[in-house]
């Protein structure tokens, strides 16, 4: 499934993560993606962060169910792939 992943440009995580050059921490990116999917009870098996996310970057979240009941995630910006992750049910 594909959906928009909106992270506010004034999200508090930006303020403390490289003042003057704000980037979204990977942990926040995954937490927001998991919340959007209602996957809070899943655990993260693997994650790769491929590009930085700056304030106001539009993001698309794609998820695919695995045969074990988990999820595969891909998060993209208009410039390309930002992160991937594999989740399993807790």
TORPA-4810 file (N, C-alpha, C, O; in nm, 3 decimals):
<nodes>
NODE_1_0.084_-0.117_0.000_0.000_0.000_0.000_0.089_0.124_0.000_0.200_0.122_0.054_X
NODE_2_0.042_0.229_-0.058_0.117_0.354_-0.064_0.036_0.464_0.000_-0.085_0.474_-0.020_X
NODE_3_0.103_0.547_0.078_0.037_0.661_0.144_0.138_0.774_0.166_0.259_0.752_0.165_X
NODE_4_0.085_0.891_0.184_0.169_1.006_0.216_0.210_0.997_0.363_0.130_0.956_0.447_X
NODE_5_0.332_1.035_0.392_0.381_1.039_0.530_0.416_1.185_0.561_0.518_1.236_0.515_X
NODE_6_0.330_1.249_0.637_0.348_1.391_0.666_0.418_1.408_0.801_0.368_1.364_0.905_X
NODE_7_0.534_1.472_0.798_0.606_1.506_0.920_0.621_1.657_0.921_0.680_1.716_0.831_X
NODE_8_0.565_1.718_1.024_0.561_1.865_1.032_0.700_1.925_1.023_0.795_1.875_1.084_X
NODE_9_0.712_2.032_0.947_0.841_2.101_0.932_0.891_2.156_1.065_1.010_2.181_1.081_X
NODE_10_0.799_2.176_1.160_0.840_2.227_1.291_0.844_2.116_1.397_0.837_2.143_1.517_X
NODE_11_0.855_1.991_1.352_0.866_1.878_1.447_0.981_1.907_1.543_1.088_1.949_1.499_X
NODE_12_0.962_1.885_1.673_1.066_1.918_1.772_1.200_1.848_1.750_1.304_1.898_1.792_X
NODE_13_1.199_1.732_1.685_1.324_1.660_1.663_1.422_1.738_1.574_1.543_1.723_1.587_X
NODE_14_1.369_1.821_1.484_1.456_1.899_1.397_1.540_2.000_1.475_1.655_2.026_1.441_X
NODE_15_1.482_2.056_1.581_1.548_2.163_1.656_1.680_2.118_1.717_1.776_2.195_1.719_X
NODE_16_1.686_1.996_1.767_1.806_1.951_1.835_1.899_1.865_1.751_2.007_1.829_1.796_X
NODE_17_1.857_1.834_1.632_1.937_1.745_1.549_2.005_1.828_1.441_1.952_1.847_1.331_X
NODE_18_2.119_1.876_1.475_2.204_1.959_1.392_2.146_2.101_1.373_2.101_2.136_1.264_X
NODE_19_2.147_2.180_1.480_2.103_2.320_1.469_2.174_2.390_1.353_2.295_2.378_1.336_X
NODE_20_2.096_2.462_1.276_2.150_2.531_1.159_2.146_2.445_1.033_2.153_2.498_0.922_X
NODE_21_2.135_2.315_1.049_2.124_2.222_0.936_2.033_2.106_0.981_2.079_1.993_0.994_X
NODE_22_1.904_2.135_1.004_1.816_2.034_1.064_1.792_1.912_0.975_1.762_1.924_0.856_X
NODE_23_1.806_1.795_1.038_1.777_1.667_0.974_1.689_1.585_1.067_1.704_1.592_1.189_X
NODE_24_1.598_1.509_1.010_1.511_1.425_1.091_1.589_1.301_1.135_1.641_1.229_1.050_X
NODE_25_1.597_1.274_1.265_1.665_1.153_1.311_1.594_1.028_1.258_1.471_1.025_1.249_X
NODE_26_1.671_0.927_1.225_1.615_0.803_1.172_1.512_0.739_1.264_1.412_0.685_1.217_X
NODE_27_1.537_0.745_1.394_1.444_0.684_1.489_1.307_0.753_1.481_1.204_0.688_1.495_X
NODE_28_1.307_0.883_1.460_1.180_0.957_1.448_1.111_0.921_1.317_0.989_0.904_1.314_X
NODE_29_1.187_0.909_1.211_1.130_0.871_1.081_1.060_0.735_1.092_0.947_0.719_1.045_X
NODE_30_1.126_0.637_1.153_1.064_0.505_1.168_0.945_0.508_1.262_0.844_0.444_1.236_X
NODE_31_0.955_0.582_1.371_0.843_0.592_1.464_0.720_0.652_1.396_0.608_0.605_1.417_X
NODE_32_0.740_0.755_1.315_0.629_0.818_1.243_0.570_0.722_1.140_0.448_0.715_1.123_X
NODE_33_0.655_0.647_1.071_0.606_0.550_0.973_0.527_0.440_1.041_0.420_0.402_0.994_X
NODE_34_0.578_0.389_1.153_0.508_0.282_1.225_0.375_0.332_1.280_0.276_0.258_1.279_X
NODE_35_0.372_0.454_1.328_0.247_0.512_1.378_0.145_0.525_1.265_0.027_0.497_1.284_X
NODE_36_0.190_0.569_1.148_0.100_0.584_1.033_0.040_0.451_0.991_-0.072_0.445_0.940_X
NODE_37_0.115_0.343_1.012_0.069_0.210_0.975_-0.006_0.139_1.087_-0.063_0.031_1.066_X
NODE_38_-0.007_0.197_1.205_-0.068_0.129_1.320_0.014_0.008_1.359_-0.040_-0.092_1.407_X
NODE_39_0.146_0.016_1.340_0.234_-0.098_1.364_0.317_-0.080_1.491_0.430_-0.128_1.499_X
NODE_40_0.262_-0.012_1.589_0.337_0.016_1.711_0.378_-0.111_1.785_0.475_-0.110_1.861_X
NODE_41_0.306_-0.219_1.764_0.339_-0.344_1.833_0.436_-0.432_1.754_0.462_-0.546_1.793_X
NODE_42_0.489_-0.381_1.647_0.590_-0.453_1.570_0.729_-0.417_1.622_0.748_-0.313_1.686_X
NODE_43_0.825_-0.502_1.594_0.964_-0.472_1.626_1.040_-0.451_1.496_1.005_-0.507_1.392_X
NODE_44_1.144_-0.373_1.504_1.226_-0.343_1.386_1.335_-0.449_1.377_1.419_-0.461_1.466_X
NODE_45_1.334_-0.524_1.269_1.437_-0.625_1.245_1.559_-0.564_1.177_1.672_-0.598_1.211_X
NODE_46_1.535_-0.476_1.083_1.644_-0.414_1.009_1.597_-0.279_0.956_1.479_-0.261_0.926_X
NODE_47_1.690_-0.185_0.945_1.658_-0.054_0.888_1.783_0.001_0.819_1.895_-0.018_0.867_X
NODE_48_1.761_0.067_0.707_1.869_0.135_0.635_1.824_0.277_0.605_1.713_0.299_0.556_X
NODE_49_1.910_0.371_0.636_1.882_0.511_0.609_1.973_0.555_0.495_2.095_0.553_0.506_X
NODE_50_1.911_0.594_0.385_1.985_0.616_0.261_2.001_0.762_0.223_2.089_0.796_0.144_X
NODE_51_1.917_0.849_0.277_1.924_0.992_0.244_1.864_1.072_0.359_1.774_1.024_0.428_X
NODE_52_1.914_1.193_0.380_1.861_1.276_0.488_1.722_1.331_0.455_1.685_1.348_0.339_X
NODE_53_1.646_1.358_0.561_1.514_1.420_0.549_1.522_1.556_0.617_1.549_1.565_0.737_X
NODE_54_1.500_1.662_0.541_1.502_1.797_0.593_1.358_1.847_0.613_1.265_1.789_0.557_X
NODE_55_1.340_1.953_0.691_1.204_2.003_0.715_1.131_2.034_0.585_1.186_2.095_0.494_X
NODE_56_1.006_1.990_0.579_0.921_2.017_0.464_0.934_1.918_0.349_0.865_1.932_0.248_X
NODE_57_1.021_1.818_0.363_1.037_1.719_0.256_0.911_1.633_0.246_0.873_1.571_0.345_X
NODE_58_0.846_1.629_0.130_0.730_1.540_0.116_0.778_1.394_0.109_0.875_1.362_0.040_X
NODE_59_0.709_1.309_0.181_0.747_1.168_0.188_0.632_1.077_0.148_0.515_1.108_0.170_X
NODE_60_0.668_0.965_0.089_0.572_0.861_0.055_0.615_0.734_0.127_0.732_0.697_0.126_X
NODE_61_0.519_0.669_0.191_0.544_0.544_0.263_0.479_0.430_0.187_0.359_0.433_0.157_X
NODE_62_0.559_0.329_0.156_0.507_0.209_0.092_0.528_0.092_0.188_0.635_0.078_0.247_X
NODE_63_0.425_0.009_0.203_0.440_-0.107_0.289_0.387_-0.230_0.219_0.296_-0.223_0.136_X
NODE_64_0.446_-0.343_0.253_0.409_-0.471_0.195_0.413_-0.575_0.307_0.512_-0.584_0.380_X
NODE_65_0.308_-0.655_0.319_0.304_-0.761_0.420_0.397_-0.874_0.379_0.411_-0.906_0.261_X
NODE_66_0.460_-0.934_0.479_0.544_-1.051_0.453_0.467_-1.177_0.490_0.364_-1.169_0.557_X
NODE_67_0.516_-1.291_0.448_0.447_-1.418_0.476_0.447_-1.451_0.625_0.363_-1.530_0.671_X
NODE_68_0.537_-1.393_0.701_0.544_-1.419_0.845_0.458_-1.324_0.928_0.462_-1.328_1.051_X
NODE_69_0.381_-1.237_0.862_0.297_-1.141_0.933_0.367_-1.010_0.961_0.311_-0.924_1.030_X
NODE_70_0.484_-0.993_0.910_0.558_-0.869_0.928_0.530_-0.771_0.816_0.437_-0.788_0.737_X
NODE_71_0.613_-0.669_0.810_0.598_-0.565_0.708_0.734_-0.527_0.652_0.835_-0.527_0.723_X
NODE_72_0.737_-0.496_0.523_0.852_-0.435_0.459_0.813_-0.291_0.426_0.708_-0.267_0.367_X
NODE_73_0.897_-0.197_0.464_0.869_-0.056_0.442_0.971_0.007_0.348_1.089_-0.030_0.348_X
NODE_74_0.924_0.102_0.271_1.011_0.188_0.190_0.958_0.329_0.205_0.838_0.354_0.187_X
NODE_75_1.047_0.422_0.237_1.009_0.563_0.252_1.085_0.640_0.145_1.208_0.631_0.135_X
NODE_76_1.011_0.717_0.066_1.071_0.789_-0.047_1.040_0.937_-0.041_0.935_0.978_0.009_X
NODE_77_1.133_1.016_-0.092_1.111_1.159_-0.116_1.107_1.176_-0.267_1.132_1.080_-0.340_X
NODE_78_1.076_1.295_-0.316_1.080_1.315_-0.462_1.219_1.287_-0.522_1.229_1.256_-0.640_X
NODE_79_1.325_1.296_-0.440_1.460_1.272_-0.489_1.497_1.124_-0.492_1.597_1.086_-0.552_X
NODE_80_1.417_1.040_-0.425_1.447_0.897_-0.424_1.427_0.833_-0.289_1.364_0.891_-0.200_X
NODE_81_1.479_0.713_-0.274_1.461_0.633_-0.154_1.534_0.696_-0.036_1.651_0.732_-0.046_X
NODE_82_1.462_0.710_0.075_1.516_0.770_0.197_1.553_0.662_0.299_1.659_0.668_0.361_X
NODE_83_1.465_0.562_0.315_1.489_0.457_0.414_1.410_0.332_0.378_1.308_0.337_0.309_X
NODE_84_1.460_0.218_0.429_1.388_0.092_0.419_1.391_0.028_0.557_1.480_0.055_0.637_X
NODE_85_1.293_-0.057_0.583_1.290_-0.129_0.711_1.210_-0.256_0.697_1.121_-0.268_0.612_X
NODE_86_1.243_-0.351_0.782_1.167_-0.475_0.793_1.119_-0.485_0.936_1.197_-0.472_1.030_X
NODE_87_0.989_-0.509_0.953_0.928_-0.521_1.086_0.872_-0.660_1.104_0.829_-0.724_1.008_X
NODE_88_0.871_-0.706_1.228_0.806_-0.833_1.259_0.707_-0.811_1.373_0.726_-0.720_1.454_X
NODE_89_0.602_-0.894_1.379_0.505_-0.878_1.487_0.570_-0.909_1.622_0.650_-1.001_1.634_X
NODE_90_0.535_-0.829_1.722_0.592_-0.849_1.856_0.530_-0.969_1.924_0.566_-1.000_2.038_X
</nodes>
